[in-house]
Amino acid sequence: QVQLVESGGGLVQAGGSLRLSCAASGRTFSNHVMGWFRQAPGKEREFVAGISRNGGTTRYADSVKGRFTISRDNAANTVYLQMNILKPEDTAVYLCAAGFALWISTFPKDYNFWGQGTQVTVSS
């Protein structure tokens, strides 16, 4: 069992930056692929970024490539999402997820554990 707690969301103007953190409980953090997803009101949950178990491989949605960076610190049981050049369309609840899959999946069904989410609002 892995428990995930996100933090770092908030209100920011367009063009600004935020850094999200996701702290995981348990001693199996490094055994999981980690992902960030987001969900806006009335929309489906969508993949934002993912990172492999050792942090050596990352994957991004086209909409955030070049603006967002995912990283992890296995010693601290934490995964991060640095978000730069934020746009109003980035507004959503951002959720952290952990999965047992060997690859970085873009599908929510491939992730086994989820956090509660943190709200990110970007004003124009």
Phi, psi and chi 1 to 4 in degrees:
 res  aa     phi    psi   chi1   chi2   chi3   chi4
   1 GLN       -  134.7 -171.7   77.1    8.0      -
   2 VAL  -125.8  130.6  176.2      -      -      -
   3 GLN  -108.8  135.2  -67.0 -175.5  -34.8      -
   4 LEU  -121.8  135.4  -55.8  171.1      -      -
   5 VAL  -131.3  116.9  179.0      -      -      -
   6 GLU   -89.3  153.8  -57.1   94.7  -24.3      -
   7 SER  -154.3  166.9   61.1      -      -      -
   8 GLY   104.3   -4.1      -      -      -      -
   9 GLY   -71.2  173.5      -      -      -      -
  10 GLY   164.2 -166.7      -      -      -      -
  11 LEU  -104.4  129.9  172.7   63.8      -      -
  12 VAL  -143.0  151.0   64.2      -      -      -
  13 GLN   -79.0  155.3  -71.5 -171.3  -29.9      -
  14 ALA   -55.1  136.9      -      -      -      -
  15 GLY    92.9  -10.4      -      -      -      -
  16 GLY   -84.9 -173.8      -      -      -      -
  17 SER  -132.8  152.8  -62.1      -      -      -
  18 LEU  -143.9  152.7  -77.5  173.9      -      -
  19 ARG  -123.4  117.1 -171.3 -167.7 -164.1 -155.9
  20 LEU   -92.5  146.1  -54.8 -176.4      -      -
  21 SER  -124.7  150.3  -61.9      -      -      -
  22 CYS  -136.0  110.6  172.7      -      -      -
  23 ALA   -94.6  131.7      -      -      -      -
  24 ALA  -111.1  142.5      -      -      -      -
  25 SER   -90.9  167.4   66.4      -      -      -
  26 GLY    89.5  166.9      -      -      -      -
  27 ARG  -103.7   14.0  -70.7  177.6  -77.5 -176.4
  28 THR  -112.9   18.0   61.9      -      -      -
  29 PHE   -54.6  -44.9  177.6   74.4      -      -
  30 SER   -69.8   -8.5   60.5      -      -      -
  31 ASN   -86.0   -2.2  -67.6  -18.1      -      -
  32 HIS  -115.6  137.4  -65.8   83.3      -      -
  33 VAL   -69.7  139.4  167.1      -      -      -
  34 MET  -115.6  144.3  -61.7  -60.5  -63.6      -
  35 GLY  -138.6  154.4      -      -      -      -
  36 TRP  -114.0  132.4  -76.1   98.3      -      -
  37 PHE  -124.3  167.0  -71.8   75.3      -      -
  38 ARG  -142.2  153.6   65.9 -172.8 -179.0 -172.3
  39 GLN  -142.3  119.2 -170.7  161.8   18.2      -
  40 ALA   -95.9  157.8      -      -      -      -
  41 PRO   -56.4  130.1  -26.4   35.2      -      -
  42 GLY    77.2    4.4      -      -      -      -
  43 LYS  -119.1  160.4  -65.8 -170.0  175.8 -179.5
  44 GLU   -75.1  157.4  -68.8 -171.0   -6.0      -
  45 ARG   -68.1  133.1 -170.7  166.5  -64.1 -173.8
  46 GLU  -127.1  146.3   66.5  169.7  -13.1      -
  47 PHE   -69.0  137.5  173.5   79.8      -      -
  48 VAL  -111.6  -54.0  175.6      -      -      -
  49 ALA  -159.7  154.3      -      -      -      -
  50 GLY  -144.0  158.4      -      -      -      -
  51 ILE  -142.2  141.3 -170.2  165.6      -      -
  52 SER   -71.8  174.7   61.1      -      -      -
  53 ARG   -60.3  -40.2  -63.3  174.9  179.6 -172.6
  54 ASN   -97.8    4.3   65.2    1.0      -      -
  55 GLY    81.2    2.7      -      -      -      -
  56 GLY   -79.1  -17.2      -      -      -      -
  57 THR  -128.9  136.0  -56.9      -      -      -
  58 THR  -129.7  161.1   57.3      -      -      -
  59 ARG  -147.0  141.1 -173.6  174.6 -177.3 -178.1
  60 TYR  -132.8  150.2  -62.8   93.4      -      -
  61 ALA   -68.9  147.9      -      -      -      -
  62 ASP   -58.0  -33.0  -72.6  -16.5      -      -
  63 SER   -68.4  -17.0   58.4      -      -      -
  64 VAL  -118.8   -3.9  -53.6      -      -      -
  65 LYS   -57.2  134.5  -91.8 -179.0 -166.4  173.0
  66 GLY    85.6  -11.3      -      -      -      -
  67 ARG  -115.2  -34.6  -60.5 -171.0  -62.7  121.5
  68 PHE  -108.8  148.0  -68.5   10.8      -      -
  69 THR  -134.7  126.3  -57.0      -      -      -
  70 ILE  -100.3  142.4 -172.1  170.7      -      -
  71 SER  -149.8  167.1   60.8      -      -      -
  72 ARG  -145.0  152.6   68.0 -171.9  -64.2  164.8
  73 ASP  -126.0   98.9 -177.6  -14.1      -      -
  74 ASN   -68.2  -27.3  -75.7  -14.4      -      -
  75 ALA   -68.5  -29.3      -      -      -      -
  76 ALA  -101.4    2.4      -      -      -      -
  77 ASN    53.7   43.8  -79.1   10.9      -      -
  78 THR  -137.0  141.4  -56.2      -      -      -
  79 VAL  -120.0  144.8   62.6      -      -      -
  80 TYR  -122.2  156.8  -54.7   96.9      -      -
  81 LEU  -135.7  106.2 -174.0   67.6      -      -
  82 GLN   -86.6  122.4  176.8   66.6   43.6      -
  83 MET  -117.7  116.8  -53.9 -172.9  -65.1      -
  84 ASN  -117.0  163.5  -61.7  -32.9      -      -
  85 ILE    48.1   52.5  -43.3  175.2      -      -
  86 LEU   -67.0  146.7  -77.3  160.1      -      -
  87 LYS  -121.4  155.5  -55.5  175.3 -179.2  179.8
  88 PRO   -54.7  -32.0  -29.5   36.8      -      -
  89 GLU   -72.4   -6.3   51.3  -96.2   42.7      -
  90 ASP   -82.0   -7.2  -65.5  -42.0      -      -
  91 THR   -61.5  125.0  -64.6      -      -      -
  92 ALA  -179.6  171.5      -      -      -      -
  93 VAL   -85.9  127.2  173.3      -      -      -
  94 TYR  -102.1  128.8  -77.7   70.6      -      -
  95 LEU  -120.4  139.9  -56.2  106.4      -      -
  96 CYS   -95.3  143.8  173.9      -      -      -
  97 ALA  -142.1  149.9      -      -      -      -
  98 ALA  -124.9  137.6      -      -      -      -
  99 GLY  -136.5  155.3      -      -      -      -
 100 PHE   -88.2   -7.3  -68.8  118.2      -      -
 101 ALA   -61.9  155.3      -      -      -      -
 102 LEU   -84.5  -10.2  -62.8  178.2      -      -
 103 TRP  -121.5  167.8   63.0   94.7      -      -
 104 ILE   -88.5   97.8  -57.7  170.8      -      -
 105 SER   -82.2  149.2  173.6      -      -      -
 106 THR   -98.6    3.1   62.2      -      -      -
 107 PHE  -103.2  128.5  -63.7  101.5      -      -
 108 PRO   -55.9  -32.0  -27.5   35.8      -      -
 109 LYS   -64.5  -17.8   67.0  176.8  179.2   63.3
 110 ASP   -88.6    3.2  -68.5  -34.6      -      -
 111 TYR  -110.5  137.7  -69.6   80.8      -      -
 112 ASN   -97.6  -26.7  -54.5   91.9      -      -
 113 PHE  -131.5  142.9  -55.0  104.0      -      -
 114 TRP  -134.6  145.9  -67.9   84.0      -      -
 115 GLY   -85.1  179.9      -      -      -      -
 116 GLN   -83.3  -20.6  -67.2  -62.6  -50.6      -
 117 GLY   100.0  157.4      -      -      -      -
 118 THR  -134.9  136.9 -175.2      -      -      -
 119 GLN   -80.7  131.5  176.6   70.4   46.2      -
 120 VAL  -119.4  123.8  171.2      -      -      -
 121 THR  -125.1  125.2  -56.8      -      -      -
 122 VAL  -114.4  119.1 -175.9      -      -      -
 123 SER   -93.2  149.4   62.9      -      -      -
 124 SER   -90.4      -   56.8      -      -      -
